[in-house]
């Protein structure tokens, strides 16, 4: 597997990863209404493309297919961290986390933070994150429970 930087043109494939992660995996912990609010079948492509370009994620590629992505911002905030729902339990998430942590170490960040889904909470804990607060975000008028987590570097 290769982890590389985002390239323009990756946006649609990254949406497929995002959508499958939520619809195939997070759907165990969220209602159908919450899933549709979080990952609509018909997204605003302009907004999505801008968002992905802004976060400039690392992209995991396996057999010439994008299977995951994750970012870390200058503040140490991880905005997106998703592995394809069709490629779970293959170590992809761990390799992405290792890359994010390496980037944070190289740039001398003092901590990493993220708002993490219920589904991903245990993965983040296994990677040294602690719970700061349980909260709810609102997406398209629907509350989505999540957890603010932090890892000190």
N, C-alpha and C positions, 0 to 999 in steps of 0.2 A: 504494500500500500504506500502511496505517496501522499504527503501533506505539502501543499503548495499554497501560495498566496492567491487570493481571488483574482480572476481575470474578467474583464468586461465580456459579457456573453454567457457567464455562469448563472445569471439571475434566475432564469426559468428552472434550471436543474436544482438550484438551491431551494426554490419554492417547493419543488416536488419532495425534496428531503424534509423540509419543514412540515409540509402537509402530511406526509406519511408518518413522520414521527408522532405527530399529534393524533391523527386519525387511527393509526394502527397500534400505538403504544399508550399514549396518554389517555386514550379513550377508556382505559381501565379505571381511571381516577376522576374523570370529568364526565358530566352529562352531555348528551347529544347537543343541547342548546349551547353549552359552554364550548364544545368542540367547534361548532359552526361559527360562533363569534370569534374564536381564536384563529381558526384556519378556514376562512370561507372558501367555498369551491370556486367562486368567481372573484378573485382579489382585484384590488385597484393596482393594476400593473405598474402604472407610473410611480405611485407611492412605494410599492415594493422595490422597484429597481433603484430608486433614490436611496431608500433605506439600506439596501444591501451594499450599494457603492459607498455609502457613508460609513458603515461599520467595517468594511474592508476585511472580511474574515479569512481565516485559514480554511482551506478546502481539502477534504479527504477524498482521494481518488483510488478506486479499486477496479482493476480490469477495465480501465478507460471510462468508468462511470463514477460520477460524483455520488458519494455515499454518506457524507457528513460535512459539517462546517461549524466553526466556532470563532469568535472574535475576542479580543481584549482591547479595551479602549485606553487612552492615555491616563485616565483616572484609575485604571485597574478594574473597571467594571466590565463584566462579561455580559453582553447584551443578548446574543444568540448563541446557543449551544445545542445542536441537533444532529442526530444520527438517523439515517433512513429507517423507517419502521420495518423495512424488508432486509435490513442488515444488522440487526441487533445481536448482542452477545458474541461479537467477533473481535472485540478489542479496539474497535474504531474510536469509540468515545474515550477510552483511556489514552490512545495515541494523540487524540486531539487535546485532551486535558494536559498531557505531558508537554505538548507544543506550546499551549497557552502559558503554562507555568514557566517553561524555559524563556519565553518572550518576556514575561514579567520579571524573571530573575535577571535577564540580560539588561533590561531597562531600569533595574533597581527599584521596582515598585515595592511599596511597603505592605500592600495588601491587595487581594483580589476580592471583589464583591459581585453578587449576582442575585437577581430575583429568580428563584428556581421553582419549577412546577413541583407538585406533590410527587409526580412520577420520578423526577430526577433527584429528589432530595437525598436518597440513600447513596446514590453515586457520588454526589458532591461531598457528603460526610466521609465516605471512604477515601476521598481525595483531600482530606484535611480541612474541609470547610466546617464551620460551626453555624448554628442557627442564631441569628440576631433578632428576628421578629417574624411572626406569622402575620400575613396581611392578605388583602384582596386587591387586585387590579381590576379595572373595568375595560372591557373590550367590546365595542359596538353595543354598549348599554348593558352588558352581561358581566356579573362579578365572576372573577376567576381567582380562587384561592392560590396563593403561592407563599414562598418563604424567602425572606432576605437572608442571605448567607454570606459569610466572610471567611477568608483564609489569610492569616498573617504570613508574610513571606520571611 
